[in-house]
Amino acid sequence: MSPDSLTAAVSKPALWTGRVLSSIIVLLLLLDSVMKFMKPQPVIDAFARLGIPLALDVAIGVVLLICVALYAIPQTSVLGAILLTGYLGGAIMSHLRVGDPLFSHALFSSYLGIIVWLALWLREPRLRALTPFRT
């Protein structure tokens, strides 16, 4: 496929739905990153409950900020999605390790990961070309 046919393959509703979903994810994860720098009491409590040293809060916040920035930039969005998938996988494992409820806590990060990839799939024709769906 030529680059022009790939661009034309995404309908405007799909493109805008992907953009809106991506924007929501970016804003949500930016908030999460900023909260790690600000250290409000709920963040301190969550770190303690999950057994994560509070001294790692800035490092975790920076990693998340970099992943989100890469996801938000169209040229690096696929790399950002891959890195966010790894980050969110770590969050899932942290919640499973302490026995948090499965659907509300442990799998919440997987729900975010699904939205990350769905939003990217909706707005990125090259990613659509890689998926095994038949028309």
CORWOVEN-V22324 format. One record per residue. N is the residue number from 1. RES is the residue in one small letter. NEAR is the number of other C-alpha atoms within 8 Angstrom. D_LAST is the distance of its C-alpha to the last C-alpha in Angstrom with 1 decimal. Layout:
N,RES,NEAR,D_LAST
N,RES,NEAR,D_LAST
//
This chain:
1,m,4,15.6
2,s,5,18.6
3,p,6,19.6
4,d,6,19.4
5,s,8,15.7
6,l,11,15.0
7,t,8,17.2
8,a,7,15.7
9,a,7,12.2
10,v,12,13.7
11,s,7,14.7
12,k,6,18.4
13,p,6,18.1
14,a,10,15.9
15,l,12,18.3
16,w,9,21.3
17,t,11,20.2
18,g,14,19.9
19,r,10,23.2
20,v,9,24.9
21,l,11,23.8
22,s,13,24.9
23,s,8,28.1
24,i,8,28.9
25,i,11,28.4
26,v,11,30.5
27,l,8,33.2
28,l,8,33.4
29,l,11,33.6
30,l,11,36.1
31,l,8,38.2
32,d,9,38.1
33,s,13,39.2
34,v,9,42.0
35,m,10,43.3
36,k,12,43.9
37,f,9,46.1
38,m,6,47.9
39,k,10,48.5
40,p,7,49.0
41,q,6,50.3
42,p,7,47.0
43,v,10,45.7
44,i,10,49.0
45,d,8,48.8
46,a,8,45.2
47,f,11,46.1
48,a,10,49.2
49,r,8,47.3
50,l,9,44.6
51,g,6,47.4
52,i,8,46.3
53,p,8,49.3
54,l,8,49.5
55,a,5,50.4
56,l,8,46.8
57,d,11,45.6
58,v,9,45.8
59,a,7,44.0
60,i,10,41.2
61,g,13,41.0
62,v,9,40.9
63,v,8,38.2
64,l,13,36.0
65,l,11,36.9
66,i,8,35.9
67,c,12,32.5
68,v,13,31.9
69,a,9,33.1
70,l,12,30.7
71,y,15,27.8
72,a,11,28.9
73,i,8,29.2
74,p,6,25.9
75,q,5,26.9
76,t,10,27.6
77,s,12,25.2
78,v,9,23.3
79,l,9,26.7
80,g,14,27.9
81,a,14,25.1
82,i,8,26.0
83,l,9,29.6
84,l,13,29.1
85,t,9,27.3
86,g,8,30.5
87,y,9,32.8
88,l,12,31.2
89,g,10,31.3
90,g,8,35.0
91,a,10,35.4
92,i,13,33.8
93,m,9,36.2
94,s,10,39.2
95,h,12,38.6
96,l,10,38.1
97,r,7,41.3
98,v,8,43.5
99,g,6,42.1
100,d,9,40.5
101,p,7,38.6
102,l,8,35.1
103,f,7,32.9
104,s,7,34.9
105,h,10,36.0
106,a,15,34.6
107,l,10,31.0
108,f,10,31.2
109,s,12,30.4
110,s,10,27.3
111,y,8,26.1
112,l,10,26.9
113,g,11,25.0
114,i,8,21.8
115,i,11,22.3
116,v,12,23.1
117,w,9,19.8
118,l,9,17.7
119,a,14,19.6
120,l,14,19.2
121,w,11,15.4
122,l,13,15.3
123,r,13,17.7
124,e,10,17.1
125,p,12,14.4
126,r,7,15.8
127,l,9,15.3
128,r,9,11.6
129,a,6,11.5
130,l,6,13.3
131,t,6,11.3
132,p,4,9.8
133,f,4,6.7
134,r,3,3.8
135,t,2,0.0
//
